[in-house]
Amino acid sequence: MAAISGHCTFRSHQFPLSFTVPVPVASSSSFYGEALRSSSISFASPPSVHRSLISCQASSAASPPSSSVNGTAKGGMKDFLHISDFDKATIMKILDRAAEVKAQLKSGDRSFAPFKGKTMAMIFAKPSMRTRVSFETGFFLLGGHAIYLGPDDIQMGKREETRDVARVLSRYNDIIMARVFGHQDILDLAKFSSVPVINGLTDYNHPCQIMADALTIIEQIGQLEGTKVVYVGDGNNIVHSWLLLASVVPFHFVCACPKGFEPDKETVEKAQKAGISKIEITNDPKEAVKDADVVYSDVWASMGQKEEAAHRRQVFQGFQVDEALMKIAGPKAYFMHCLPAERGVEVTDGVIEAPNSIVFPQAENRMHAQNAIMLHALGL
């Protein structure tokens, strides 16, 4: 996928939060300069908290965002923009919470309604079945109400500036989820929003998907740490998110892709320099999948790249996940795909329908992982 590059800075602002009061908050960004906004906040919390901001500048190629172990904090609430904004303990806590809430929902118990009386605005610059249904259904099942805003409802950045959209929606809703093209759009939403912003996907990364993937691997294998995950295909936003997870949680990650389609170099270096996981980028899928616990695939031409589809099919010959490749991986290897899949292109029908395919439990876990992410973001 297309990617975004830039650099990020981290700042904190401390202020009292002991009663309801309009609080002017300094919004720091090297891209927009200093901008003030006022927000009425009510908390029965300790005398002070820190509001942490991540601001970035973007250009045409991807670059890894700077990391904060707390995420971007908003009066005790947090954005969820990149997995590497959080430390290992927080990521594992969110995954544990996802499993707990999933078990309660699967039991038929609907008494847990932490989102009762809350609304979520869902911004979709890119359409998606799984993202819309998983967020909307999950928020509803936990007592809340989600509002769908499609590509023609806002035309963010064209009809209305992103910073204005953020400030307006913040006054109507308790949380914002956005699925957009440019990564800077999600950063700007978070920067100007006074409520938590969840990254539903950008051209640079897809953190909610990888949290669902991690939950699925833990369910099937028993743990994420120490596993070997091999991605075969385009070095896109899914790969970037796997790399950012590997900079926090230890496991072996391999990306096998054609020459010229490798993931963003800076993101690879970030993951390698973290020294947490074993990271490999290769052009040999057969060697890559040996002894894999998971073989992972995605479409070769993502949304916005369909005009390249015919060319990519030629370049990606030899990178289809078929029965022969899964045989090399070994009998213990599971197959995963973030969907939608182009059957017969990046994966054969036989592989996606095989007993060791966990594609549909993986899809279901989008909802459960996202529920836990929203609970964490809202401080619930």
Beta strands, then each sheet from edge to edge (+ up, - down):
strand 1: 5-16
strand 2: 21-27
strand 3: 35-41
strand 4: 48-59
strand 5: 73-74
strand 6: 77-78
strand 7: 119-124
strand 8: 145-149
strand 9: 175-179
strand 10: 197-201
strand 11: 228-232
strand 12: 252-256
strand 13: 278-282
strand 14: 294-297
strand 15: 334-337
sheet 1: 1+ 4-
sheet 2: 2+ 3-
sheet 3: 5+ 6-
sheet 4: 8+ 7+ 9+ 10+
sheet 5: 13+ 12+ 11+ 14+ 15+
end
